[in-house]
Amino acid sequence: MSADSSIKNTLGLILAGGRSSRMGVDKSTLSLSGESFLQLAIKRFESIGIHNYVVSSNSLEGAMADRLFDKGPLAALDALLNLPQSRLNNVDGVLVVPIDMPLFPAASLKQLALQGAERHFACYFRSHPMPFFIQLDAQFAATLKQQIESDDRSIFSLLKKLSAVEINYNKGQIAKDAFYNVNTPEQMQKVEQMNQC
């Protein structure tokens, strides 16, 4: 899949900081078709031309750790805003992908990133707040700060406050299992079965 110049200033953010309490192991280390969930997430970014990415995790070596406790994905966004400025030079937008959606197609991530980057808005797929795209600007920083202070951990609430746009997806492009996320060993077994179909 070819890169597109309109997303050259997009940063990829992989959310791998969950506690994985129901799974029992760090979900980034789970394997599908011989590759870890983390490798799969990185491969998807690179296949659409996003080579600038950050992994949010409190346990993986070299990853971006949270500054805040018990704030879920909002803590990862807060940590991102507090990276050294040199790390965010020329970054206009951020494509945020959870580690536990291993079947999500790269082509659909590209669709999301292109819509957000070309039209300069936050966006997500209809009825699914993950993955999502945000503009990295002052409005986002202020809205995130307000959301954290209100103790509301909801990503959907954050997207609404950012006037994020719900975009439609091509049902032929995104299969019903694309949004399936893995939180338990039973769900891991199911995603392995889906992957074989």
N, C-alpha and C positions, 0 to 999 in steps of 0.2 A: 504494500500500500504506500503510495507516494506521500511525501510531506506537503504541506500547504503553507505558503508564506504568511497567511493571515493568522496562523497559530504559532508562529515562530517565537512570539513573546509570551507564550502560555507555559506556566509551570505545572507539572503534575504533582499531586499530593496523594500519597497512598496512606490510608488510615489503617494502621496495623497496631494500634495501641490499646485495643480492647483487652479486658481481663481474661477472656477465653475460659471463664469459670465453668460454663456448661460443656465445653468441648474437652477440657482437661489438659490440653496442650496448646501452645502458642499457634494460632491459626495460620500465621505466616509460614510455618514449617510444614503444614499439610501438603500432600503431594497429589497431583492429578496428571495422568499421562507422563509420569516421570519427572515432572517439574513442580517445584514448590509454588504455593499460592503467591509468594512474593515474586518469584521469577516470572510467573505468568502475568502479574500486574505490570512489572517493568517491561516485559516484552510487548504488551499491548501499547504502552506509551511510545516505546521506540518505533513500533511499526507504523504509527501515525505521525511520526516526526517530532515527538516531544522527548527530547533527550535531557532536558533540565527537569529533574524531579526530586522530591523529598519524601522520605519514609518517616511517618510519625509512629514512634514506638518508645516505650519506656524500658524495653528489655533487649531490643536488637542493637548490637554494637554498631556505632557510627550513625544511628538514626537520630532524628530530632525528638527530644524528650519534652514532655509537657512541663509547663511552669505551674499549672493549676491542677488541683486534685478534684477528681470526681465531677468533671464537667463534660465527659464524653467527647464527641468530635469537636465541640467548641474549643476544648483545650488545645487540640491540634491546630486549629485556625489561629488561636491566640499565640501559640508558639511560633507559627509561621510568620506572623506579623512582627515578632521580636527576633527574627534571624538578623544577622549582620546585614546592613544595607547592601553591601557588595554582593551578597547572595541573591538579592532581589532586583538587582540592576536590570533594567529593560523588561521586567515582568509586568505585563498588563492584566493578565487574567490567570485564574487557577482552576484546573480541572481536578475535582476531588473524587477519588474512587476508593471504596472500601475494600479491604483485603479479602473479605469473605464472599465475594460474588465472582467466582472463578470462570463462569460461563458467559460473562458479559462480552459481547463482540467488540473488537477494536473499531470496526466500521461505525458502530453506534456511538462510541466515545468520540470519534472524530466528528460525527454529525453534531454532537452536543457542543464540542469545543468550537467548531466553525460557526455555529449559530451565535454563541456567546461572544466570540472574538469579533466577528464581522458586524454584529448589530449592537455591540457594546452594552449587553445586559446580562444579568444573572439568569440562569435557566436550568431546567431539569425536565426529565421526561414525564409526561402526563401520569399522574397518580403515583409517581415514584420519586421521592426526594433524594434518593441516591441512585447513581452518581449525580453530581451537579457541577455547574460552572459558575464562577463569580468573577466580577471585576475587582482587581486589587487596587482600591482607591480609598479616598478619605471617607466616603459614605459607608463603605463596607467596614472600615476600621471603627467608626463611630457606632454603627449599628451592632457590631459584634460586642463592643464594650458594654453597650446598654443591655444587650441580651444576657451577657454573663452576669452583670450586676443584678438583673432581675431574677436570677437563678432559674431561668428557663433553658433547659438543655436541648430543646427541640430544634432540629435542623429545619424542619418544615416551617416552623415559626420564624426562624431567621430568614429563610428564603422569602416568605411573605412580606416581611418587613423591608426586604431589599427590592420589593416589587418584581421578584423573579418571574419569568415567563415560562409557562408550561408549554413545552413543544411536543408535537405529535411525532410518533415514530411509525415507521413502515413496518406493518405486522409481518411482512415477509422477511424483513431484515432482522427484527428482534423477535426471537422465539419466546414463547411464554415462560421458558425456564431461564431466560437471560438474567432476570432479576432475582433468581433464587439465591438466598444467602445461607451460609453454613454456620450453624451455631452449636450443633450437637453431633455426636458420632452417628446417630441415625440419619441426620440430614447429609452428612458426609457420604454415607452409603448411597443415599438417593442421588446425590450429584454425580457420583461415580457411574451409576446406572444411566443417568441422563447423558453423560459424556460419551457413553458407548453407543447410544442410539444414532 
